[in-house]
Amino acid sequence: MDRLRFEAEEKGASVNSIAQAIFTTHYKWTAAAPKAGMIPIHESLLVMFLAKLDDTEISGIAKVFAEVKVKDMLLVLRNSYSLVAFLDVLDSWMNASSVSFSKRMIDSSYLYTISHDLGGRWSAFLSLMLQAVFTKMGIADVSFEVTDGTIMFGIPAIKLRAK
């Protein structure tokens, strides 16, 4: 309880809101993620693995993961293979991994921004994987902007309401 009180004070929040966030993270991610094959990995290790791959290998892995593993992961984590389920899992994953992640509505599109310190190869992998998932789900009009530390994508709001 002392740690909860300390965190609440640090964040200017109530103990109840911190506890609610912990329960939500546990329910939406921590409890089920291992069943979906997700494991924690140190970011420097991921960067070293990616450094060993060329662009073609990164692209191939991103596409295979999107086409083969994402559906299984969504079914285990959300009992649904849909755009809404995918974005909910993406949100939970980003929050659990403490990656800077934001989403907002701009000009009738949902704009997602992921900021990280994993370099250009991670940006390439993640953006290619996201593109492949959206394509497989029949969502073709997603716009992307990618830098070495940021992936930004926009999805027309109508796509989220329709699915």
C-alpha positions as CSV (number, residue, x, y, z in Angstrom):
1,M,0.0,0.0,0.0
2,D,2.9,2.4,0.7
3,R,4.1,1.9,-2.9
4,L,0.6,2.6,-4.2
5,R,0.3,5.7,-2.1
6,F,3.8,6.9,-3.3
7,E,3.0,6.3,-6.9
8,A,-0.4,8.1,-6.5
9,E,1.3,11.1,-4.9
10,E,4.0,11.2,-7.7
11,K,1.3,11.2,-10.4
12,G,-1.1,13.5,-8.6
13,A,-3.7,10.8,-8.7
14,S,-5.8,8.9,-6.2
15,V,-4.8,5.4,-4.9
16,N,-8.0,4.1,-6.3
17,S,-7.2,5.4,-9.8
18,I,-3.7,3.8,-9.6
19,A,-5.2,0.5,-8.4
20,Q,-7.8,0.7,-11.2
21,A,-5.0,1.1,-13.8
22,I,-3.2,-1.8,-12.4
23,F,-6.3,-4.0,-12.5
24,T,-7.1,-2.9,-16.1
25,T,-3.5,-3.7,-17.2
26,H,-3.6,-7.1,-15.6
27,Y,-7.0,-7.9,-17.1
28,K,-6.3,-6.6,-20.6
29,W,-2.7,-7.7,-20.9
30,T,-0.6,-9.2,-18.1
31,A,-2.8,-12.2,-17.4
32,A,-3.3,-13.3,-21.0
33,A,-0.2,-12.2,-22.8
34,P,1.9,-15.3,-22.1
35,K,-0.9,-17.5,-23.4
36,A,-0.7,-15.5,-26.7
37,G,3.1,-16.1,-26.9
38,M,4.1,-12.6,-25.7
39,I,7.2,-12.3,-23.5
40,P,9.2,-9.4,-22.1
41,I,12.5,-8.7,-23.8
42,H,15.1,-6.1,-23.0
43,E,15.1,-3.4,-25.7
44,S,18.8,-3.5,-26.2
45,L,18.6,-7.2,-27.1
46,L,15.8,-6.5,-29.6
47,V,17.9,-3.8,-31.2
48,M,20.9,-6.2,-31.4
49,F,18.7,-8.9,-33.1
50,L,17.3,-6.4,-35.6
51,A,20.8,-5.2,-36.4
52,K,21.6,-8.7,-37.7
53,L,18.8,-8.6,-40.2
54,D,18.7,-6.9,-43.6
55,D,15.7,-5.0,-44.9
56,T,14.4,-7.9,-46.9
57,E,14.5,-10.2,-43.8
58,I,12.8,-7.6,-41.6
59,S,10.0,-7.1,-44.2
60,G,9.6,-10.9,-44.5
61,I,9.3,-11.4,-40.8
62,A,6.9,-8.5,-40.4
63,K,4.6,-10.0,-43.1
64,V,4.7,-13.5,-41.8
65,F,4.0,-12.4,-38.2
66,A,1.1,-10.2,-39.4
67,E,-0.4,-13.0,-41.6
68,V,0.2,-16.0,-39.3
69,K,0.5,-14.9,-35.6
70,V,-1.6,-11.8,-35.2
71,K,-4.9,-13.7,-35.7
72,D,-4.0,-16.3,-33.1
73,M,-2.9,-13.6,-30.7
74,L,-6.2,-11.6,-31.1
75,L,-8.3,-14.7,-30.7
76,V,-6.5,-15.6,-27.4
77,L,-6.4,-12.0,-26.0
78,R,-9.8,-10.6,-27.2
79,N,-11.8,-13.6,-28.6
80,S,-12.1,-11.5,-31.8
81,Y,-10.3,-11.0,-35.0
82,S,-11.3,-7.4,-35.9
83,L,-9.7,-4.0,-36.3
84,V,-11.1,-2.8,-33.0
85,A,-9.7,-5.9,-31.2
86,F,-6.3,-5.4,-32.9
87,L,-6.1,-1.7,-31.9
88,D,-7.2,-2.6,-28.4
89,V,-4.4,-5.2,-28.1
90,L,-1.9,-2.7,-29.7
91,D,-2.9,-0.1,-27.1
92,S,-2.6,-2.7,-24.2
93,W,0.8,-3.8,-25.5
94,M,2.2,-0.3,-25.8
95,N,0.9,0.6,-22.3
96,A,2.3,-2.6,-20.8
97,S,5.7,-2.0,-22.4
98,S,5.8,1.7,-21.4
99,V,6.3,2.7,-25.0
100,S,5.1,6.3,-25.6
101,F,1.8,5.9,-27.5
102,S,-1.0,8.3,-28.2
103,K,-4.2,8.3,-30.2
104,R,-6.5,11.2,-31.2
105,M,-9.1,12.1,-33.6
106,I,-8.0,14.6,-36.4
107,D,-10.1,15.4,-39.5
108,S,-12.4,12.3,-39.2
109,S,-9.4,10.0,-38.8
110,Y,-7.9,8.3,-35.8
111,L,-4.3,9.2,-35.6
112,Y,-1.9,6.9,-33.7
113,T,1.6,7.9,-32.8
114,I,4.1,5.4,-31.3
115,S,7.5,6.9,-30.1
116,H,10.4,4.6,-29.2
117,D,14.1,4.4,-28.8
118,L,14.6,1.2,-30.7
119,G,15.9,2.7,-34.0
120,G,14.9,2.6,-37.6
121,R,14.9,-1.2,-38.0
122,W,12.1,-1.4,-35.3
123,S,10.2,1.4,-37.0
124,A,10.5,-0.5,-40.3
125,F,9.4,-3.8,-38.8
126,L,6.5,-2.4,-36.8
127,S,5.2,-0.2,-39.7
128,L,5.4,-3.1,-42.2
129,M,3.7,-5.4,-39.7
130,L,0.9,-2.9,-39.1
131,Q,0.4,-2.4,-42.8
132,A,0.2,-6.1,-43.4
133,V,-2.3,-6.6,-40.6
134,F,-4.5,-3.7,-42.0
135,T,-4.3,-5.1,-45.5
136,K,-5.2,-8.6,-44.3
137,M,-8.2,-7.1,-42.5
138,G,-9.3,-5.3,-45.7
139,I,-8.3,-1.8,-44.5
140,A,-6.3,-0.4,-47.4
141,D,-6.5,3.4,-46.8
142,V,-4.3,3.7,-43.8
143,S,-1.7,6.5,-44.0
144,F,1.8,6.1,-42.5
145,E,4.7,8.3,-41.6
146,V,7.8,6.6,-40.2
147,T,11.1,7.9,-38.8
148,D,13.8,6.1,-36.8
149,G,12.0,6.8,-33.6
150,T,8.3,7.2,-34.5
151,I,5.5,5.4,-36.3
152,M,2.4,7.4,-37.0
153,F,-0.6,6.0,-38.8
154,G,-4.1,7.3,-39.5
155,I,-7.3,5.2,-39.9
156,P,-10.5,6.8,-41.3
157,A,-13.0,6.8,-38.4
158,I,-15.6,5.1,-40.6
159,K,-13.4,2.0,-40.7
160,L,-13.5,1.7,-36.9
161,R,-17.3,2.2,-36.7
162,A,-18.0,-0.2,-39.5
163,K,-16.0,-3.1,-38.1
